[in-house]
Amino acid sequence: MTRNEQTTRRPILRVAALGLALVLLLSGCTDIRRLLLSRLRGGDMVPFDQMVYERPDMDALEELFTSATTYAQSASGKDGDALTKQLNECWDAYDDFYTMDTLASLHADIDQSDEDWAAEHEFCTSAEVRIEEWLDRLLVACAASDAPVSARLLAGYDQQSDYRYSDRALELMDRENSLLLDYYRVMQLDEIRLDGRTVSYTEYIADPALSDADYRAAKLAYCRAVNEAAAPIYIELIKVRRELAKELSFDSYEEYQFAVFGREYTPDQVRSYLDDVAGTAAAYYRSFMASDPYSQVSYDALSPRKLVNLLGDATADMGKTVTAAYSFMKDYNLYDVDAGVNKAPGAYTTYLDSYDAPFCYVGAYGDVEDFLDFAHEFGHFADAYCNYNATGSLDLSETYSQAMANLALLKSKDLLTAGGYRNLLLLHLLSNLSIYAEQTAYADFETRAFALPDEALTVENLNALALETSLRFGADATAGEEVCPYYWTQVSHLFDYPFYVISYCVSADAAVQILEKEMETPGAGAAIYEDLLDWEEDAFLSELERVGLESPFAPGRAAHNLALVDRIVDANLGGYLNAA
C-alpha cells in the first residue's frame, strides 16, 4: 500500500448515474462528441485564477431548456436554423453549468476550511440530475422534430431515440446524489477518539515525534470512525443502484456500469482475470513486502516549482502533443500541486468545459512522491487536452495516466541523482504492485458486495468481505485484523464511481507494455503513447491491437509483468532493496 493511501483518481468524464443518455455519449459516437466539444481553444482562455465563478441560475436554465424543447416539439422543416440556434445556446449553458460545478469543486478541495465553497459545491452537485434531465428531454425532442439540426449537436440521438427517464429513475438518481453528498461529508471527518480523548487525526499524525505504534493506533481509530459512518451509506447506495439498474432495464448494476463505461469486455472476463492475479501475484506481493521496502524509502522535500519543472524536463521529448499539453497547462496555471493542511487528499484531473481546459489537482505532500502523482494526472491532462475530453473509454484514459507515470519516471533517470532515482523507482514499483494487491481486491469486493441479497447487506458482512478479499490478493495476514476490514470505506471510487477500479488494473498492464517498449528501444514507447492518444475507435482492446500491444486478458500477462519487475529490481536496485 502506498503512503498516499487516500489518493483518489477521479475520472475526467462525468459518469454519475445519468442513465442511457451517457451510454450514448460514451459508446459509438465519441467522434461526434469530440467535434461537439472542440472549440477555438484559446480565444476566451484565461489563467485559472482569473476564471470567475457564478452560481448557476437553475430557474433560468430550466426556462431555457424547456423553451427549446417546446419549440422543437412544434417546429417544422423551415425552422431548422432557429432550432439549431436554440440547441447551441442550451449546449453552451450546459457547458457553463459544469464549468461552474468544476470550479466550485476545485476551490472546495483546495481549501476545505472554506464553508462558502463547500456550499457552492454541494449546490452544484445537487443540481446535476436536473440539468441532465433537461438536456435528455431536449435531445429527444430535437431528434424527433421535423426541423433539421446537425447530427453532431444531437450527440448520438436519432429519430428512434426515446430515452426519457421515468419519474422513478429520476427519484433514484436524486437519492443517489444525496447519499454521495452524505459520503463526502463523512470524508471530511477528522476527529478521532484516542485513550479516552478526542483529537484531530491530521494534527496528531503530523507530530514528527510520533512512534510507529501510536501512528498505527491513530490510523486504526480513524479507519474505524470513517467505516462506522460510511458503511451504512454504501449499503443504501447498493440498494438504490440495484433498483436503478432494474428501472433502466439492466439485469444488474454491474452490467449497467459496464455499458456506461463502454467496455468491450464482460464481468465474467474480469472475474477470470482476478482469479489469475490472485493465483499469481498474491504470493509475489507478500514476498516483496517481506523485505520491508518502505523502510528504505525517503521522502525528500520537493517544492512545487521544482516539481513542475521536473515534469516538464521529463516529458520534453515525448512528442509534440505531450509538449503542447504541458505548455498549455503551465501557461494558464491549470494545476494545483501545493501542499497544504486544508487541501483535500488525493489527486485527480477534471475539465473546465467552457474553456476546453483540463485541470490537474494534487493533494501534495511537498516531497518526491508528488512527482508520481503529478505525472499520473498529467497523463489524464494530455488526453483531455488532445481529445477535448472526448475519450470515453476509462481503460484508455487510465492507460494514458499510468503510462505517463512510467515514461516520466524512466526519463527522469538522467535528471536526478542516482540515489534519488532509485528511491523514486522503489516508490513507483510499490505503487504499481499495489494495483495487483489492492485495486484487484477492491474490484473483487464490489462485485461480491453487489451480489449480496438485501438481508445480508450489513456492515459486519461487508467488513468481513473486505478482509477476505484483501487477504486473497496479497495483504499481510498478520496485519489483516487491523486496517483491512475498515479501510475500504475510504476508497472513494467504491462510492462515487462503482466498478471503476478494474480499469486501473487492466490499464496498468497496457502501461507496462508501453514502458517495456521504451526500455527496449528509447523513443518507441513514447511513440506508441502519442499514437494511442490519437485514437481511432476510442475502444480499449481495439486500440491496443491497433498499436501492437497485447490484451491484458491474454494468458500469462500477470506472470510476465512480475518477471519484468524482477528484471527492473535486479538492474536498478540490486542490493539496495534489501539493504538494512
N, C-alpha and C positions, 0 to 999 in steps of 0.2 A: 504494500500500500504506500503510495507516495505521501510525502508530508502534506501536500496540498489536498487533503482529503475531502475538502468541501468544494473542490473545483467543479464548476458547472459548465458544460459545453452546450450552451443554448443554440439550437439550430437557427439558421439565419432566416428560414421561412416560417411564416405563421402557420402552425399546424395544430392549433387548438381544435376543439370539436366544432368545425364549421361545415360538416356534412358533405354531401355529394358535390357541392359547388367546388370545394377544394380538391376532391378527387379528379374532377375535370381539369382543374388548373395544373395538377401535378402529373397527369398521365395522358400522353398522346398529343398534347397541344402546347408543349413548352416552347416550341419555336414561335408560336403566336404570342405567348406570354413574354418572350424575350423582346419581340418587336413592340409589344404594348408598353413595356416598362422603360424602354430605351428612349431617352430624350436627348437634347443637345446638351450633354453634361458640361457643366462649367459656366453656362450662360448666367445662371442665377446662383452660382456656388459661392458660399462664404465659409470662413473658418467656423469650426464647431461653436466656439464661444460667442459667435455673432448670430447664431440661429435663435430666433425668437419663438418662445412657446406662448400659445394662446389656447385656453381650454376650449375644446370643440363645443360648438353650439348644437346640441343634439336635436333641438326643436327645428332649427333652421335646416339641418341635414335631412331630417325626416321629411320636411316640406319639399326640399329639392328632389329627393329620390321619389317621393310619392307623386309629385307633379310630372316628372319624366315618365314614370310608369303609366300614369293615366293617359298621357299623351301618346305613348307607344301603343296602348290598347285600342285607341281610336284613330291612329294615323293611317293615311292612305299612301299609295305609291309615290305621290308627288311630294310627300313630306320627309323624304329621306335626309336631306341636308339639315332640316330643323331638328329631327330626332338625333342625328349624329352629333350635332352641337350640344344638345342636352346630355347625351350619353357621355361625351367628352368632359363636360362640366362635372358630372357625377363621378367619373373616374378620378378627376383632379381632386375633388372633395374627399374621395375615399383615400387617396394617397396622402392628402393633407392631414386627415384624421390620424392615420397610422404614423405619420411623422411626429405629430404631437404626442401620440401614445408612446413612441420610442423615446422622444426627448424626456418625457416625464419619467419613464422607467430608468433611463440612464442617470438623470440627476438624482433620482431617489436612491440608486445604488452607489453613486459617487459620494453621497453624504446621507447615510441612513438616519442621522440625527435630525434631519430637516423634515419636520412634520408637514409642511406645505407641499413639498414634492411628493411625499408619501401619499397625501390625499389626492393629488393630481393623478398619480399612477393608479390608485385604486379607482378613481372616477373613469379613467380611460379603459382600464381592463374590464370594468363592469359594463361598459358601453359597446364592447366589441361585438357581442352577439347581435345587437340591434342593427349595427351598420352592415353586418354580413347578411342579415335577413333582407334588408332593404336592397342591397346590391343583387342578391339572388333573384328577388322578385322582378327587379328591373331588367336583368338579363333575359329571364324567361319571357317577359313581355316583349322585349325588343326582338328576340329570336322568332317569336310568333307573329310579329307585326307585319303588315303589308308594306310598310316603309322600309326600304333597303338601308342597311348600315354595314360598315366594313366588318368582315369576319373577325379581324384581329381585335376589334372592340368587344366582341361577344365572348372572348376567352373560352372558346370551345362549345358554347351553347349553340343549338341549332333549332330548327322549327319543330323538331320532335321532342325537344327538351321540356320536361315538366318536373323539375326537381324542387318543387316548393317544400319547405319544411312543414311538417304537421305542427299543430299547436303543442302537442305533447313533446315532440322533438325539441322545439324551442324552449319549452319549460325545462327539459332535462339539461339542455346546454346552459341555460341560465343557472341552474342548480350546480352544475359542474364548475362554472366560473366562480360562484360563491364559495364553494369548497376550496378551490385553489387559492382564493384570497385568504381564507382561513389558514391554509397551509403556509402561505408567505408570511403571515403574521407570526406563526409559530417559529419560523426560521429566523426571526429576529430575536428570539429568546436568548438571554444572556445570563440570567440569574440561576445559580445552582446552590444546592444545599450541601455543605461540607462540614463534618464534625459539629452538626447542630447549628450552624450559622449560614446565612445567605451571603454569597459573594458573587462578584462579576466574573464570569468564566474567562472572558478575554483578558481582563486585567490580571487575574490570578495566574494564568499560564504564561503571561508575558514576563513574569518575575524571573530574571536570569539566575537567581539562586535556587529555583525550584528543583527539587530532587526528581529523579525518574519515577519513583514510587508515588510521589504527590501528583505528578503530571498524569499518571495513569489513573489515579483515583478521581481526579477532576474530570478527565475525559470520559470516564465511565459514568460519572454523575451527570455530565452534560448529555451524553447519548441517551441515558435513561429518561431524562427530563423531556428531551425532544420526542423520543419514542412514545412516551405516555400521552403527549399532546397530539402527535401527528398520526399515529397508527389508526385511531378511530376515524380520522378524516379519510385515510386511504381506504378503509373498509366501505365507507359511504360512496367514495369515488368509484370503486369497483361495481357496486350495485347500480349506481346511476349510469355508468358507461355500458354495462351489460344491457340495461334496458334501452339505452340509446341505440346500440347496435341492432337490437331486435326491431326497434321502431324504424330504423333505416334499412331493414330487410337483409341484414347480415346474420350469419349463423353464430358468430361470436365477435366479441370486441377485438380480439386479436386479428381476425380476418379483416375486420373493418379498418384497423390501423395499417395493416399491410397494404390495403388498397389505397388509403390516403397517402402513404409513403411511396406508392408507385413501385413497389418491389417486384422483381422478376422471379424471386424465389418464394418458397412457401414456408409456413410454420413447421411442417414436417421436415423439410431440409434443415431448418435451423436446429431442430431437436437432434438430428443425426450429427450435425456439426458440433453441438455442445457435448454430445456423448464422446465424440472423438477427442475433443480438447480435454475433457475430464479424464479420459483414459490415458492421454499422452502427456499433458502439461502439468497436471496437479503435482505429481511426484517431483518433476523437474523444479517446479517453483519452490516447493518445500526444501529441496536440496540446495537451491541457490540461496534462499533466505537463511539457511542454517549457518552460513558464513558471516552472518550479521553485517551485510554490506552497508547498512545505514550508518554504522559506527565509523565507516571510512569516508563518509560524505562530509564536506564542509560547505557552509552556506555563506560564502564571502559576499560582502556588500557589492551591490551593483546599482548605480544611480540611474534614474530614468533617462537622463541624457545619454549615458554610455550604453544603456540597454537599446535605445532606439538606433544609435549609430552602429552598434554591433550587428543588429539585424540587417541594417542597410548594407553593411560591408559583406555580410554572409550571403545576401541574395543578389549582389551586384551583377553576377554573371550567370544568372539562372535563365535569362531570356527577356525579350523586350516587354512582354506582357507583365511579368513579375516586377520588372524595374519600373514600369509605368504605374503599376498599382502602388508600389512603395512610395514613389514621388507624390502621387495624389494623396495618399494617407498623411504623409509628413507635411505637405504644403498647406493642407487645410485642417491640420491638428485633429485628425479623425481617429484619435486613440486616447486612452487614459491609462497610463501604466504607473501612476504614482502610488506609493504605499501610504496608507492612512488608517487610523484606528476606526474611523466611521464608515469606511468603504465596505460594501458587501463583498463577501468572499467569492472566489471563483473567477472564471474567465469566460467570455462569450463574444461573439460578433453579431451585431444586429444591423439593421438597414434603415436609412432615412429616405423614405420613398420620394418625397418631393424634391430632394437634391440628387437622387440617384447615387447615394453615397453610403458605403458601408462604414461601420464604426467598430473599432476593437476596444473592448473593455477587459482589463486585467486587474483583479483584486490583488495587487502586487505585495510581495514581502520586502522588496528592496534588496534582494540578493540574486545570485546567479540562476536560481531555479526559475526566476521570472522569464529568462530567455526562452526556455522551453515552452512556457505557456504563451508568450507573445508570438513566437514562431508558429505555434499551432493556430492561433487566432488569425495571424496574418495569412495563413493558407486559406481560411474562410474568406478573408478580406479580398484576396486576389481573385478568388472565384466570383464573389459578388460583384467586384469591380469589372471583371472581364465579361460576365454574363448578365449584368444588370439584375442580379438577384433572381435569375430565372432557373437556376439549377434545381430541378425538382427531386432528383434522386438524393436521398440522405446519405446513401453509401458513397456516391461520388463526392458529395460535399465533405464527408469526413475523410475521404481519401486525400482530398486537397490539403486538409489541415494536418493530417498525420504525416503525409509525405513531405510537406513543407518543413515540419519539425525535424524529420530525418535528414533532409538535404541541408537545411540551415546548420544543423549541428555538425554534419560532415564537413561542410565548407568553412566552419569556424575553427577548424583544427589549426590552420596557419595564423589565425587571428588571436589565439590565446596562448598562454604558457603551456608547456607540456602537462604540468600538474593541473592547471585549470581545465584543460580539455579532458583529461582522464576523469576528473571529478564530475564534469558535466555529462560525459558519456555514461558514467555509472548511474547518475540520476536518471538519465533518459532510458537506460536499459531497465531500471527498476520500474519506471513508468510504463514502459511497453509490456513488460512481463505482467504487470498488474492488470493489464487488459485481459490476459488469459485467466488470471486468478480472481478478478473482481467483476469486470463487466460481464463476463460469461456467467458468473454466479447470479448477478442481478437479472440477466436475461432469463435464466432458468427459474429464478424466483418469481418473476412476474407472470410467466407463462403458467406456472403451477398455482399461483395465488388466484388468478382469474378463473381457474378451473375449479376452485373450491365452491361447494354449494353454500348457500346463504347461512345455513346453520353452523357451518364450520369456519365461517369468516369471523374469527376472534383475534384479539391482539395476541393472546398466548400462542395460537396456532401459527400466526404469521411470523412471530419471533422465532418459534421453533423451526419453521421452514427456512427462515433466513440463516439460522445457524447451520442447518443441514446442507443447504446449497453452498454456503461459504466453505465448509469443510470438504465438500465434494470437489471443489475447484482449486484447492490448494492452501486454504487458510491453515494456520498452525493450530493443531488440535489443543495444544496446551494453553493457547490464548482464546480459544473459541468460546469459552464460557464467559468471557468478559464483554468485549465490544460487539462481536459478530451478531448476536441476536437483536441488537438495538440499532446498529448504525444505519441500516437500510432506509430508515425514515429521513436521513439526511441526503439521500441520493435523489435530488430534485426531479430528475427525469422520470423516475417511477411515478411521480405525481403529475407533473405538467406535460410530459411527452412520453406516455406509456408505449412500450415496445420499440423505443428508440435505441436503447443501449446496444442491441445486437449489431447496429450499424458501426459502432466503434470497433467491434471485433472483426467483422469481415473486411472493413476498410483498412484496418491495421495490416491485414495480410497483403492487400494491394500496395499499401505504402511501403512495406518491407521489400516487396519486389522492385519497386522504383529505387529504393536505397541500394539494393543488391546490384542493379544495373549500373548505378553511379559508381559503386565501389569497383566494379569490373572494368568500366570504361568511363573515365571522367567526362562529364557532359552528357552521357547517354541518359541517365536518369532524369536530369533536368529537362532534356529534350522531350522525353516521354511526358513529363509533367506539363509542359507547355502544350503539347499535342492534346493531352487529356482535358486541359482547361477549355479548349475549343471543341467541346463535344458535338457530336453529330446527332445522337439519338437520345441523349440525356437518360440513358439506361445503364446501370452499373455493369452488369455482366457483359452486355454487348459492347460497351466502351472498353472494358478490359481486353476483350478479344480483339477489338479493332487496333489497339496499340501494342498487341503482342504479349499481354500478361495473362496469367492463369486465373481460373476461377478459385476463390477461397474454398469452395466446396469440393475441389479436386482431391482425390485421395492423397494422404501423406503430407498435406500442407503444414499442419501443426508441427510434425516431426522435423520437416525441412526448416521451418523458422527457428526452432530451438537449436538445431545444428548450426545455423547461422550465428545465433547468439554466442555459442561456444567459440566459433571462429573469431568473432569480434573481441571476446574476452581474451582469448589467447594472444591475439595480435596487438591489442591496445592496452590491456590492463595487466596481463601476466600475473606476477606475484603480488601486484598492487592490491588486487581484490581481496586476497587472503591475508594481507599484511595486518598485523595487530596494531 
